[in-house]
């Protein structure tokens, strides 16, 4: 059951320049795992060595932030769209 | 040297947003193609602070979709410095998410707002020209 994953510009070089890829999995974590198998260069860029989502990445399942769902255990279904976005922050300090 | 091409109307909208949010920092995204900005997408600053900003992720998602629907993509971010110059801070550099983006600063420190744009790659700040379309 392939699910569409939207890739931000900063990560596109790791997936051959594509803006959208498809991956297999029942959960967000499984999707990202199969994505990393197909595109090893993306390993470590979304999920850290501790196995958790990087804090400088936001992942949306359709319109919902997965941090407020089940994080990497969030279930996905056919037709869902997963969006990976860089966290954008800064300031004058 | 890089360049950001942008219309006066879009610059005015960024400045208006910065003034509306004052004394808090305002932030938003730029949609367009490479060096040409075609749209600005004001976003909420989740930090609600005069010194830092965290761009609301849902606003980011909506801007990303709107840019794609218009045949563009997100090409940069803007935010205001309410009491400092239009130059990236250490925080800005440390948290810059994309070396391909334009980083636009709107400074409200002086009587007239100042808008400048930069590239930030591997911790190096390079100012670019802002050219009016």
Backbone of each chain as ProteinMPNN parsed JSONL, in Angstrom:
{"seq_chain_A": "XXXXXXXXXXXXXXXXXXXXXXXXXXXXXXXXXXXXXXXXXXXXXXXXXXXXXXXXXXXXXXXXXXXXXXXXXXXXXXXXXXXXXXXXXXXXX", "coords_chain_A": {"N_chain_A": [[0.844, -1.192, 0.0], [1.219, 1.747, -1.173], [2.139, 4.976, 0.004], [1.94, 8.476, -0.41], [4.661, 10.672, -0.094], [5.612, 13.885, 0.641], [8.393, 15.79, -0.159], [10.62, 18.145, 1.25], [12.446, 20.924, -0.213], [15.071, 20.994, 0.758], [15.709, 18.369, 1.308], [15.493, 17.059, -1.046], [17.745, 16.459, -2.73], [18.582, 14.094, -1.6], [16.797, 12.227, -2.438], [16.981, 11.855, -5.128], [16.202, 14.237, -6.29], [13.48, 14.408, -6.375], [10.175, 15.731, -5.704], [8.027, 14.467, -4.675], [7.604, 11.291, -3.324], [6.929, 7.749, -3.196], [6.152, 5.397, -0.672], [6.175, 2.326, 1.189], [4.238, 1.106, 3.948], [2.741, 0.69, 7.216], [2.674, 2.503, 9.207], [3.833, 5.827, 10.134], [6.499, 5.616, 10.929], [7.257, 3.199, 9.712], [6.955, 3.865, 7.028], [8.931, 5.843, 6.756], [11.098, 4.298, 7.301], [11.128, 2.486, 5.129], [11.52, 4.323, 3.152], [14.097, 5.158, 3.707], [15.469, 2.842, 3.131], [15.212, 2.683, 0.395], [16.292, 5.102, -0.364], [19.129, 5.688, 0.787], [20.547, 7.991, 1.436], [18.881, 9.665, 2.794], [18.749, 8.76, 5.286], [18.912, 9.329, 8.746], [18.304, 11.993, 8.493], [15.719, 12.646, 9.007], [14.82, 10.988, 11.003], [16.443, 10.573, 14.056], [19.52, 9.191, 15.492], [18.655, 8.153, 17.81], [16.292, 7.074, 17.211], [14.032, 8.625, 17.24], [11.9, 11.292, 15.961], [13.601, 13.996, 14.421], [13.984, 17.147, 16.047], [14.02, 19.341, 14.47], [12.448, 18.887, 12.343], [9.229, 18.731, 10.93], [6.43, 16.619, 10.666], [3.648, 15.957, 8.768], [0.541, 14.275, 8.666], [-1.661, 14.219, 6.279], [-3.597, 16.872, 7.263], [-2.635, 16.99, 9.814], [-0.353, 17.296, 12.498], [1.981, 14.897, 13.213], [3.16, 14.693, 15.673], [1.201, 15.211, 17.465], [-0.439, 13.16, 17.125], [0.168, 9.898, 16.851], [2.903, 10.101, 16.794], [5.748, 8.49, 15.485], [4.438, 6.108, 15.428], [2.017, 6.558, 14.308], [-0.765, 5.564, 12.445], [-1.079, 4.932, 8.94], [-2.987, 5.227, 5.917], [-4.158, 4.047, 2.726], [-4.124, 6.531, 0.251], [-3.591, 8.576, 1.977], [-1.607, 11.52, 2.578], [1.643, 12.262, 3.306], [3.585, 14.808, 4.655], [6.769, 16.151, 4.819], [8.377, 18.647, 6.546], [10.761, 21.252, 6.988], [11.578, 22.49, 10.225], [11.054, 25.863, 10.922], [12.717, 28.494, 12.227], [14.076, 31.142, 14.273], [15.506, 34.312, 15.021], [16.166, 37.462, 16.735], [17.89, 37.204, 18.822]], "CA_chain_A": [[0.0, 0.0, 0.0], [2.106, 2.909, -1.21], [1.628, 6.27, 0.49], [2.7, 9.589, -0.98], [5.421, 11.486, 0.857], [6.095, 15.129, 0.029], [9.761, 16.021, 0.306], [11.0, 19.563, 1.147], [13.561, 21.167, -1.137], [16.379, 20.724, 1.369], [15.96, 16.924, 1.331], [15.308, 16.459, -2.377], [18.955, 15.815, -3.282], [18.734, 12.746, -1.032], [15.848, 11.314, -3.091], [17.104, 12.002, -6.578], [15.613, 15.487, -6.768], [12.011, 14.332, -6.473], [9.401, 16.472, -4.699], [7.071, 13.511, -4.11], [7.993, 9.889, -3.497], [5.976, 6.815, -2.579], [6.804, 4.392, 0.169], [5.265, 1.336, 1.767], [4.273, 0.988, 5.399], [1.457, 0.846, 7.93], [2.808, 3.632, 10.125], [4.793, 6.843, 9.701], [7.836, 5.08, 11.13], [7.53, 2.186, 8.674], [7.123, 4.583, 5.76], [10.243, 6.49, 6.74], [12.079, 3.222, 7.239], [11.252, 1.983, 3.755], [12.1, 5.419, 2.371], [15.55, 5.145, 3.938], [16.032, 1.683, 2.439], [15.283, 3.009, -1.033], [17.155, 6.281, -0.529], [19.951, 5.69, 2.007], [21.066, 9.33, 1.755], [17.948, 10.391, 3.662], [18.894, 8.2, 6.634], [19.444, 10.25, 9.742], [17.902, 13.383, 8.261], [14.361, 12.84, 9.52], [14.825, 10.274, 12.283], [17.781, 10.61, 14.64], [20.12, 7.914, 15.878], [17.893, 7.652, 18.956], [15.058, 6.473, 16.713], [12.918, 9.574, 17.336], [11.898, 12.362, 14.963], [14.423, 15.173, 14.715], [13.147, 18.26, 16.481], [13.994, 20.381, 13.437], [11.605, 18.423, 11.243], [7.811, 18.516, 11.234], [5.809, 15.653, 9.759], [2.197, 16.037, 8.76], [-0.285, 13.274, 8.002], [-2.712, 15.097, 5.744], [-3.542, 18.195, 7.896], [-2.347, 16.849, 11.245], [1.02, 17.126, 12.945], [2.014, 13.549, 13.824], [3.574, 14.79, 17.091], [-0.027, 15.242, 18.267], [-1.165, 11.909, 16.864], [0.936, 8.837, 17.5], [4.308, 10.258, 16.384], [6.15, 7.542, 14.444], [3.496, 4.978, 15.432], [0.762, 6.977, 13.676], [-1.172, 4.696, 11.336], [-1.376, 5.564, 7.664], [-3.878, 4.439, 5.065], [-4.054, 4.371, 1.309], [-4.697, 7.829, -0.06], [-3.024, 9.607, 2.856], [-0.43, 12.242, 2.107], [2.57, 12.618, 4.382], [4.442, 15.938, 4.273], [7.922, 16.433, 5.683], [8.702, 20.077, 6.44], [11.783, 21.684, 7.946], [11.147, 23.456, 11.231], [11.595, 27.177, 10.557], [12.795, 29.307, 13.44], [15.225, 32.042, 14.346], [15.194, 35.47, 15.847], [17.212, 38.478, 16.847], [18.81, 36.895, 19.93]], "C_chain_A": [[0.885, 1.249, 0.0], [1.405, 4.188, -0.742], [2.553, 7.367, -0.038], [3.398, 10.384, 0.126], [5.957, 12.71, 0.12], [7.422, 15.525, 0.694], [10.099, 17.512, 0.191], [12.263, 19.736, 0.307], [14.907, 20.753, -0.534], [16.715, 19.23, 1.367], [15.873, 16.284, -0.059], [16.581, 15.865, -2.979], [19.126, 14.385, -2.778], [17.803, 11.738, -1.691], [15.835, 11.541, -4.608], [16.396, 13.221, -7.134], [14.099, 15.491, -6.834], [11.318, 15.151, -5.378], [8.378, 15.567, -4.016], [7.605, 12.113, -4.361], [6.888, 9.017, -2.893], [6.746, 5.791, -1.787], [5.731, 3.485, 0.756], [5.368, 1.344, 3.285], [2.896, 1.191, 5.997], [1.478, 2.033, 8.881], [3.806, 4.642, 9.535], [6.223, 6.302, 9.825], [8.214, 4.055, 10.064], [7.755, 2.851, 7.309], [8.521, 5.174, 5.661], [11.353, 5.451, 6.693], [12.249, 2.709, 5.825], [11.805, 3.058, 2.826], [13.626, 5.402, 2.494], [16.221, 3.944, 3.286], [16.222, 2.011, 0.955], [16.256, 4.155, -1.315], [18.029, 6.423, 0.723], [20.436, 7.081, 2.405], [20.141, 10.093, 2.694], [18.022, 9.862, 5.098], [19.485, 9.237, 7.573], [18.997, 11.68, 9.58], [16.503, 13.677, 8.783], [14.223, 12.178, 10.895], [16.258, 10.22, 12.797], [18.278, 9.234, 15.031], [19.411, 7.307, 17.088], [16.56, 7.044, 18.531], [13.853, 7.374, 16.778], [13.021, 10.609, 16.213], [12.841, 13.476, 15.387], [13.516, 16.337, 15.114], [13.098, 19.37, 15.436], [13.257, 19.934, 12.179], [10.173, 18.313, 11.754], [7.239, 17.556, 10.204], [4.299, 15.757, 9.904], [1.612, 14.814, 8.063], [-1.53, 14.016, 7.563], [-2.6, 16.449, 6.439], [-3.115, 18.132, 9.36], [-0.871, 16.585, 11.516], [1.116, 15.788, 13.685], [2.512, 13.576, 15.268], [2.347, 14.766, 18.007], [-0.927, 14.054, 17.95], [-0.381, 10.818, 17.585], [2.418, 8.895, 17.19], [4.643, 9.211, 15.31], [5.226, 6.331, 14.379], [2.158, 5.323, 14.784], [0.454, 6.09, 12.47], [-1.419, 5.512, 10.069], [-2.247, 4.626, 6.834], [-3.7, 4.887, 3.619], [-4.757, 5.706, 1.031], [-4.218, 8.946, 0.843], [-1.843, 10.281, 2.167], [0.393, 12.649, 3.32], [3.472, 13.742, 3.874], [5.553, 16.097, 5.301], [8.283, 17.901, 5.464], [9.836, 20.391, 7.402], [11.158, 22.607, 8.975], [11.824, 24.788, 10.919], [11.547, 28.065, 11.787], [14.028, 30.182, 13.381], [14.877, 33.188, 15.264], [16.383, 36.364, 16.032], [18.174, 38.199, 17.988], [20.103, 36.305, 19.407]], "O_chain_A": [[1.255, 1.747, 1.063], [0.24, 4.433, -1.055], [3.771, 7.204, -0.102], [2.795, 10.719, 1.145], [6.658, 12.592, -0.885], [7.544, 15.584, 1.918], [9.886, 18.097, -0.871], [13.047, 18.8, 0.143], [15.774, 20.228, -1.233], [17.89, 18.865, 1.419], [16.152, 15.095, -0.215], [16.504, 14.854, -3.677], [19.743, 13.557, -3.449], [17.984, 10.53, -1.532], [14.798, 11.427, -5.262], [16.029, 13.249, -8.308], [13.497, 16.461, -7.293], [11.821, 15.25, -4.258], [7.917, 15.863, -2.913], [8.011, 11.785, -5.476], [6.024, 9.509, -2.167], [7.838, 5.37, -2.167], [4.551, 3.832, 0.81], [6.444, 1.561, 3.843], [2.006, 1.779, 5.381], [0.429, 2.514, 9.309], [4.519, 4.349, 8.575], [7.05, 6.504, 8.936], [9.343, 4.041, 9.574], [8.63, 2.448, 6.543], [9.207, 5.036, 4.648], [12.416, 5.689, 6.119], [13.373, 2.515, 5.362], [12.473, 2.753, 1.838], [14.345, 5.605, 1.516], [17.397, 4.004, 2.927], [17.236, 1.671, 0.347], [16.939, 4.185, -2.339], [17.699, 7.198, 1.621], [20.706, 7.328, 3.58], [20.562, 11.062, 3.325], [17.434, 10.44, 6.012], [20.441, 9.933, 7.23], [19.28, 12.512, 10.442], [16.145, 14.839, 8.978], [13.605, 12.72, 11.811], [17.176, 9.862, 12.059], [17.56, 8.24, 14.92], [19.54, 6.115, 17.365], [15.793, 6.56, 19.363], [12.753, 6.956, 16.415], [14.074, 10.782, 15.599], [12.883, 13.859, 16.556], [12.417, 16.489, 14.581], [12.235, 20.245, 15.502], [13.413, 20.513, 11.104], [9.936, 17.857, 12.873], [7.53, 17.665, 9.013], [3.749, 15.659, 11.001], [2.104, 14.372, 7.025], [-2.358, 14.396, 8.39], [-1.6, 17.138, 6.239], [-3.223, 19.129, 10.074], [-0.233, 15.766, 10.854], [0.411, 15.572, 14.67], [2.319, 12.612, 16.009], [2.431, 14.359, 19.166], [-2.046, 13.961, 18.453], [-0.288, 10.831, 18.812], [3.122, 7.891, 17.298], [3.904, 9.065, 14.337], [5.228, 5.604, 13.386], [1.265, 4.478, 14.716], [1.296, 5.893, 11.595], [-1.907, 6.64, 10.128], [-2.244, 3.41, 7.022], [-3.164, 5.959, 3.338], [-5.855, 5.956, 1.529], [-4.404, 10.123, 0.535], [-1.18, 9.704, 1.305], [-0.105, 13.298, 4.239], [4.052, 13.64, 2.793], [5.298, 16.168, 6.503], [8.47, 18.339, 4.328], [9.873, 19.86, 8.512], [10.299, 23.422, 8.638], [13.031, 24.833, 10.678], [10.476, 28.353, 12.322], [14.911, 29.986, 12.546], [14.056, 33.052, 16.17], [17.478, 36.073, 15.551], [19.184, 38.892, 18.116], [20.996, 35.984, 20.191]]}, "seq_chain_B": "XXXXXXXXXXXXXXXXXXXXXXXXXXXXXXXXXXXXXXXXXXXXXXXXXXXXXXXXXXXXXXXXXXXXXXXXXXXXXXXXXXXXXXXXXXXXXXXXXXXXXXXXXXXXXXXXXXXXXXXXXXXXXXXXXXXXX", "coords_chain_B": {"N_chain_B": [[27.349, 36.962, -6.752], [24.234, 36.467, -5.11], [20.739, 37.005, -5.839], [17.585, 38.429, -5.06], [14.6, 38.735, -6.566], [11.849, 40.768, -6.44], [8.561, 42.103, -6.105], [7.517, 45.5, -5.423], [5.091, 45.536, -4.156], [4.958, 43.074, -2.787], [7.088, 43.403, -1.021], [6.111, 45.512, 0.465], [3.968, 44.235, 1.676], [5.267, 42.437, 3.382], [6.526, 44.248, 5.111], [4.282, 45.53, 6.182], [3.112, 43.416, 7.553], [5.105, 42.97, 9.454], [4.947, 45.369, 10.882], [2.345, 45.199, 11.838], [2.564, 43.135, 13.675], [4.339, 44.085, 15.503], [5.114, 44.752, 18.938], [6.124, 42.207, 18.647], [8.008, 39.629, 16.947], [7.509, 39.121, 13.495], [6.749, 36.592, 11.026], [7.082, 34.755, 7.953], [6.609, 33.099, 4.767], [8.193, 32.858, 1.534], [6.983, 32.423, -1.696], [7.748, 31.152, -4.945], [9.927, 31.105, -7.789], [13.04, 29.927, -7.785], [15.047, 32.574, -7.957], [13.102, 34.461, -8.025], [10.555, 36.004, -6.351], [7.149, 35.319, -5.981], [5.008, 35.394, -4.346], [3.966, 36.178, -0.99], [3.61, 34.572, 2.143], [2.178, 35.176, 4.977], [2.753, 34.048, 8.316], [1.924, 32.499, 11.461], [3.675, 33.362, 14.436], [4.722, 31.115, 16.521], [6.232, 31.365, 18.789], [5.581, 33.801, 19.79], [7.069, 36.183, 20.474], [9.309, 38.944, 21.099], [11.87, 38.559, 20.415], [12.503, 36.093, 19.293], [11.471, 33.68, 16.78], [9.166, 31.117, 15.867], [8.091, 29.523, 13.219], [4.774, 28.802, 12.509], [3.966, 25.449, 12.047], [1.703, 24.399, 10.693], [0.837, 26.576, 9.213], [3.021, 26.706, 7.566], [2.72, 24.318, 6.126], [0.314, 24.902, 4.776], [1.123, 27.087, 3.246], [3.018, 25.867, 1.647], [1.429, 24.146, 0.159], [-0.21, 26.021, -1.139], [1.659, 27.394, -2.654], [2.518, 25.356, -4.333], [0.126, 24.825, -5.692], [-0.031, 27.104, -7.174], [1.907, 26.674, -8.945], [4.447, 27.103, -8.061], [7.143, 27.099, -5.621], [8.19, 26.964, -2.167], [10.543, 29.377, -1.528], [11.914, 30.76, 0.327], [12.228, 32.499, 3.513], [10.848, 35.047, 5.571], [11.435, 37.339, 8.259], [10.914, 39.565, 11.036], [13.119, 41.884, 12.628], [12.769, 43.515, 15.457], [14.167, 45.31, 17.02], [16.75, 45.344, 16.169], [19.375, 45.314, 13.658], [18.879, 44.632, 10.097], [20.109, 41.993, 9.766], [21.266, 38.652, 9.756], [20.968, 36.896, 12.817], [22.902, 35.024, 15.262], [21.209, 33.02, 16.078], [19.48, 32.877, 13.882], [21.232, 31.902, 11.929], [22.057, 29.484, 13.027], [19.705, 28.068, 12.941], [18.88, 28.01, 10.353], [17.076, 26.461, 7.848], [17.45, 25.63, 5.166], [19.794, 25.62, 2.668], [19.279, 26.53, 0.148], [17.427, 28.516, 0.307], [16.131, 31.909, 0.377], [16.836, 34.306, 2.813], [15.096, 36.631, 4.306], [15.233, 39.693, 5.938], [13.425, 41.966, 7.876], [13.916, 44.944, 9.224], [12.886, 46.885, 11.932], [14.137, 48.748, 13.328], [14.958, 51.347, 12.774], [13.757, 54.636, 11.724], [12.608, 54.287, 9.181], [11.54, 51.221, 7.804], [13.843, 48.584, 7.039], [14.763, 46.391, 4.502], [16.433, 43.458, 3.794], [18.203, 40.796, 2.107], [19.504, 37.474, 2.368], [21.771, 34.701, 1.839], [22.237, 31.658, 3.503], [24.513, 29.35, 4.2], [25.893, 26.478, 5.452], [26.578, 27.818, 7.792], [27.62, 30.177, 6.887], [27.108, 33.556, 6.059], [25.818, 35.295, 3.375], [25.159, 38.282, 1.89], [22.621, 39.218, -0.436], [21.563, 40.911, -3.444], [18.562, 42.815, -3.396], [16.257, 43.054, -5.75], [13.998, 45.098, -7.319], [11.055, 44.129, -8.947]], "CA_chain_B": [[26.413, 37.368, -5.696], [22.868, 36.07, -5.379], [19.769, 38.079, -5.989], [16.169, 38.145, -4.853], [13.764, 39.643, -7.346], [10.566, 40.821, -5.731], [7.829, 43.329, -6.419], [7.34, 46.443, -4.316], [3.877, 45.173, -3.43], [5.276, 42.0, -1.841], [7.929, 43.991, 0.036], [5.205, 46.302, 1.31], [3.174, 43.308, 2.494], [6.122, 41.941, 4.471], [6.709, 45.345, 6.075], [2.989, 45.728, 6.868], [2.97, 42.303, 8.504], [6.048, 43.229, 10.554], [4.408, 46.473, 11.688], [1.135, 44.707, 12.51], [2.918, 42.243, 14.79], [5.191, 44.808, 16.445], [6.55, 44.574, 19.145], [6.561, 40.822, 18.468], [8.579, 39.328, 15.643], [6.613, 38.542, 12.496], [7.458, 35.678, 10.127], [6.292, 34.231, 6.848], [7.363, 32.394, 3.737], [8.169, 33.386, 0.181], [6.774, 31.448, -2.756], [8.217, 31.658, -6.231], [10.781, 30.22, -8.572], [14.474, 30.219, -7.655], [15.4, 33.907, -7.454], [11.976, 35.373, -8.22], [9.441, 35.818, -5.417], [5.858, 35.587, -6.62], [3.972, 35.517, -3.317], [4.402, 36.04, 0.407], [2.627, 33.875, 2.961], [2.358, 35.473, 6.401], [2.523, 32.896, 9.179], [1.916, 32.814, 12.895], [4.896, 33.128, 15.197], [4.308, 30.333, 17.695], [6.999, 31.796, 19.96], [4.952, 35.049, 20.271], [8.19, 36.807, 21.18], [9.958, 40.078, 20.448], [13.277, 38.231, 20.171], [12.659, 34.86, 18.513], [10.256, 33.227, 16.117], [8.991, 29.734, 15.426], [7.034, 29.608, 12.213], [3.741, 27.792, 12.754], [4.127, 24.391, 11.031], [0.517, 24.237, 9.849], [0.901, 27.672, 8.241], [4.042, 26.295, 6.599], [2.099, 23.313, 5.255], [-0.657, 25.577, 3.9], [1.877, 27.901, 2.284], [3.639, 24.924, 0.72], [0.375, 23.69, -0.768], [-0.646, 27.158, -1.97], [2.721, 27.664, -3.625], [2.48, 24.291, -5.336], [-1.073, 25.012, -6.515], [0.242, 28.219, -8.084], [3.007, 26.28, -9.826], [5.71, 27.582, -7.487], [7.52, 26.398, -4.403], [8.703, 27.862, -1.129], [11.941, 29.714, -1.863], [12.58, 31.486, 1.399], [11.488, 32.883, 4.72], [11.136, 36.402, 6.062], [10.996, 37.649, 9.614], [11.281, 40.923, 11.443], [13.919, 42.192, 13.811], [12.096, 44.746, 15.893], [15.08, 46.243, 17.683], [18.129, 45.154, 15.704], [19.541, 45.549, 12.224], [18.418, 43.596, 9.163], [21.24, 41.094, 9.534], [20.943, 37.408, 10.464], [21.561, 36.673, 14.138], [23.452, 33.669, 15.442], [20.056, 32.113, 16.116], [19.024, 32.688, 12.503], [22.199, 31.07, 11.206], [22.042, 28.136, 13.604], [18.443, 27.383, 12.672], [18.525, 28.133, 8.935], [16.783, 25.079, 7.462], [17.632, 25.232, 3.77], [20.808, 26.485, 2.041], [18.775, 27.074, -1.114], [16.42, 29.549, 0.553], [16.435, 33.319, 0.631], [16.51, 34.685, 4.191], [14.79, 38.06, 4.238], [15.091, 40.354, 7.237], [12.76, 43.277, 7.896], [14.286, 45.599, 10.475], [12.058, 48.031, 12.323], [14.927, 49.49, 14.317], [15.085, 52.762, 12.398], [12.516, 55.334, 11.394], [12.043, 53.619, 8.017], [11.904, 49.807, 7.778], [14.927, 48.185, 6.132], [14.592, 45.004, 4.051], [17.628, 42.895, 3.156], [18.097, 39.354, 1.885], [20.769, 36.749, 2.546], [21.875, 33.252, 1.727], [22.937, 31.101, 4.664], [24.905, 27.982, 3.867], [26.946, 25.936, 6.332], [26.974, 28.811, 8.778], [28.164, 31.384, 6.243], [26.075, 34.507, 5.656], [26.175, 36.096, 2.201], [24.047, 39.151, 1.497], [22.314, 39.256, -1.861], [20.812, 42.104, -3.85], [17.113, 42.745, -3.518], [15.963, 43.798, -6.978], [12.556, 45.297, -7.472], [10.521, 43.721, -10.245]], "C_chain_B": [[25.001, 36.96, -6.092], [21.963, 37.279, -5.508], [18.387, 37.556, -5.621], [15.389, 39.192, -5.621], [12.359, 39.597, -6.763], [9.882, 42.144, -6.027], [7.73, 44.219, -5.181], [6.116, 46.053, -3.479], [4.177, 44.076, -2.395], [6.157, 42.508, -0.706], [7.048, 44.763, 1.014], [4.374, 45.392, 2.209], [4.0, 42.723, 3.64], [6.306, 43.015, 5.542], [5.414, 45.564, 6.865], [2.774, 44.646, 7.918], [3.87, 42.541, 9.717], [5.507, 44.324, 11.476], [3.167, 46.028, 12.462], [1.482, 43.903, 13.762], [3.763, 42.937, 15.851], [4.472, 44.969, 17.781], [7.027, 43.12, 19.023], [7.19, 40.646, 17.085], [7.51, 38.693, 14.754], [7.43, 37.595, 11.614], [6.511, 35.193, 9.041], [7.209, 33.615, 5.815], [7.218, 33.083, 2.388], [7.933, 32.239, -0.789], [7.269, 32.022, -4.064], [9.024, 30.615, -6.962], [12.218, 30.708, -8.452], [14.712, 31.615, -7.097], [14.257, 34.91, -7.572], [10.857, 35.049, -7.241], [8.138, 36.198, -6.117], [4.757, 35.816, -5.591], [4.626, 35.522, -1.947], [3.251, 35.414, 1.189], [2.892, 34.201, 4.432], [2.009, 34.244, 7.236], [2.482, 33.357, 10.627], [3.288, 32.525, 13.5], [4.5, 32.421, 16.479], [5.063, 30.737, 18.955], [6.386, 33.057, 20.575], [5.945, 35.863, 21.092], [8.699, 38.004, 20.388], [11.384, 39.738, 20.029], [13.48, 36.965, 19.349], [11.357, 34.555, 17.777], [10.332, 31.734, 15.843], [7.811, 29.753, 14.475], [6.045, 28.457, 12.393], [3.782, 26.712, 11.67], [2.906, 24.206, 10.132], [0.451, 25.365, 8.811], [1.937, 27.371, 7.169], [3.453, 25.3, 5.593], [1.135, 23.978, 4.265], [0.046, 26.417, 2.835], [2.507, 27.011, 1.223], [2.624, 24.454, -0.316], [-0.064, 24.817, -1.704], [0.389, 27.468, -3.041], [2.697, 26.611, -4.733], [1.283, 24.46, -6.273], [-0.879, 26.132, -7.538], [1.387, 27.9, -9.047], [4.366, 26.742, -9.339], [6.141, 26.646, -6.367], [8.012, 27.415, -3.391], [10.186, 28.096, -1.415], [12.628, 30.488, -0.751], [11.652, 31.83, 2.531], [11.818, 34.337, 5.029], [10.74, 36.479, 7.532], [11.501, 39.024, 9.99], [12.245, 40.887, 12.61], [13.396, 43.539, 14.301], [13.062, 45.773, 16.469], [16.524, 46.058, 17.253], [18.156, 45.294, 14.186], [19.019, 44.367, 11.395], [19.596, 42.713, 8.773], [20.985, 39.817, 10.335], [21.694, 37.291, 11.796], [22.19, 35.287, 14.184], [22.329, 32.634, 15.467], [19.551, 31.826, 14.709], [19.933, 31.727, 11.749], [22.123, 29.629, 11.702], [20.806, 27.358, 13.181], [18.009, 27.489, 11.21], [18.295, 26.74, 8.349], [17.218, 24.671, 6.065], [18.647, 26.161, 3.096], [20.355, 27.079, 0.714], [17.815, 28.239, -0.933], [17.016, 30.957, 0.6], [15.988, 33.617, 2.07], [16.345, 36.203, 4.231], [14.572, 38.601, 5.647], [14.41, 41.694, 7.039], [13.103, 43.901, 9.244], [13.398, 46.813, 10.71], [12.824, 48.925, 13.3], [14.93, 50.99, 14.035], [13.74, 53.354, 12.01], [11.811, 54.677, 10.207], [12.466, 52.144, 8.03], [12.974, 49.519, 6.724], [14.731, 46.713, 5.793], [15.866, 44.553, 3.338], [17.445, 41.378, 3.021], [19.476, 38.71, 1.899], [20.619, 35.304, 2.099], [22.655, 32.776, 2.945], [23.241, 29.644, 4.357], [26.077, 27.572, 4.739], [27.485, 27.017, 7.267], [27.532, 30.096, 8.207], [27.022, 32.258, 5.726], [26.583, 35.286, 4.45], [24.971, 36.96, 1.835], [23.855, 39.087, -0.009], [21.543, 40.532, -2.171], [19.324, 41.822, -3.807], [16.739, 43.663, -4.68], [14.457, 43.887, -7.156], [12.107, 44.909, -8.869], [9.671, 44.83, -10.838]], "O_chain_B": [[24.611, 37.084, -7.252], [22.381, 38.42, -5.31], [18.069, 36.388, -5.844], [15.505, 40.389, -5.357], [11.763, 38.53, -6.614], [10.536, 43.176, -6.18], [7.843, 43.751, -4.048], [6.105, 46.218, -2.259], [3.704, 44.146, -1.261], [5.995, 42.092, 0.441], [7.22, 44.676, 2.23], [4.106, 45.728, 3.363], [3.488, 42.536, 4.744], [6.247, 42.724, 6.737], [5.452, 45.761, 8.08], [2.315, 44.921, 9.027], [3.456, 42.341, 10.858], [5.597, 44.217, 12.699], [2.965, 46.434, 13.606], [0.786, 43.979, 14.775], [3.892, 42.439, 16.969], [3.287, 45.304, 17.769], [8.198, 42.83, 19.266], [6.928, 41.427, 16.17], [6.724, 37.854, 15.193], [8.641, 37.762, 11.466], [5.291, 35.222, 9.202], [8.43, 33.609, 5.969], [6.247, 33.796, 2.137], [8.601, 31.207, -0.717], [7.22, 33.234, -4.276], [8.837, 29.411, -6.783], [12.566, 31.775, -8.957], [14.592, 31.825, -5.889], [14.431, 36.086, -7.252], [10.276, 33.964, -7.285], [8.035, 37.246, -6.754], [3.702, 36.363, -5.913], [5.699, 34.949, -1.756], [2.079, 35.689, 0.931], [3.74, 33.569, 5.062], [1.089, 33.496, 6.907], [2.939, 34.448, 10.969], [3.964, 31.57, 13.119], [4.002, 33.048, 17.414], [4.596, 30.485, 20.066], [6.634, 33.359, 21.742], [5.693, 36.189, 22.252], [8.543, 38.071, 19.168], [12.04, 40.538, 19.362], [14.546, 36.789, 18.76], [10.297, 35.091, 18.099], [11.404, 31.171, 15.62], [6.671, 29.972, 14.883], [6.432, 27.289, 12.424], [3.646, 27.028, 10.488], [3.046, 23.892, 8.95], [0.056, 25.137, 7.667], [1.76, 27.732, 6.005], [3.655, 25.419, 4.385], [1.136, 23.663, 3.075], [-0.375, 26.458, 1.679], [2.528, 27.359, 0.042], [2.921, 24.376, -1.508], [-0.266, 24.604, -2.899], [0.047, 27.767, -4.185], [2.836, 26.931, -5.914], [1.397, 24.267, -7.484], [-1.474, 26.119, -8.616], [1.786, 28.737, -9.856], [5.329, 26.772, -10.105], [5.589, 25.56, -6.188], [8.225, 28.582, -3.717], [10.973, 27.156, -1.53], [13.803, 30.836, -0.873], [10.464, 31.505, 2.521], [12.931, 34.798, 4.778], [9.834, 35.781, 7.986], [12.395, 39.576, 9.35], [12.202, 39.996, 13.458], [13.563, 44.564, 13.64], [12.801, 46.975, 16.41], [17.433, 46.566, 17.91], [17.12, 45.379, 13.526], [18.76, 43.278, 11.908], [20.023, 42.686, 7.619], [20.532, 39.891, 11.477], [22.894, 37.554, 11.877], [22.031, 34.485, 13.264], [22.474, 31.526, 14.951], [19.233, 30.684, 14.375], [19.464, 30.849, 11.024], [22.125, 28.683, 10.914], [20.847, 26.132, 13.074], [16.893, 27.1, 10.866], [19.21, 25.917, 8.348], [17.345, 23.477, 5.793], [18.393, 27.358, 2.963], [20.969, 28.019, 0.209], [17.429, 28.882, -1.909], [18.21, 31.156, 0.825], [14.897, 33.225, 2.484], [17.321, 36.953, 4.195], [13.821, 38.031, 6.439], [14.77, 42.462, 6.147], [12.635, 43.439, 10.284], [13.187, 47.643, 9.826], [12.237, 49.747, 14.003], [14.906, 51.801, 14.961], [12.723, 52.661, 11.973], [10.59, 54.522, 10.206], [13.642, 51.851, 8.247], [12.998, 50.136, 5.658], [14.553, 45.883, 6.685], [16.317, 45.197, 2.39], [16.641, 40.768, 3.726], [20.472, 39.313, 1.499], [19.518, 34.764, 1.996], [23.619, 33.416, 3.365], [22.338, 28.813, 4.265], [27.116, 28.232, 4.761], [28.69, 27.114, 7.499], [27.882, 31.009, 8.956], [26.104, 31.784, 5.057], [27.664, 35.872, 4.5], [23.9, 36.445, 1.511], [24.815, 38.922, -0.762], [20.951, 41.151, -1.287], [18.879, 40.725, -4.142], [16.886, 44.883, -4.602], [13.746, 42.881, -7.144], [12.714, 45.317, -9.86], [9.131, 44.675, -11.934]]}, "name": "protein", "num_of_chains": 2, "seq": "XXXXXXXXXXXXXXXXXXXXXXXXXXXXXXXXXXXXXXXXXXXXXXXXXXXXXXXXXXXXXXXXXXXXXXXXXXXXXXXXXXXXXXXXXXXXXXXXXXXXXXXXXXXXXXXXXXXXXXXXXXXXXXXXXXXXXXXXXXXXXXXXXXXXXXXXXXXXXXXXXXXXXXXXXXXXXXXXXXXXXXXXXXXXXXXXXXXXXXXXXXXXXXXXXXXXXXXXXXXXXXXXXX"}
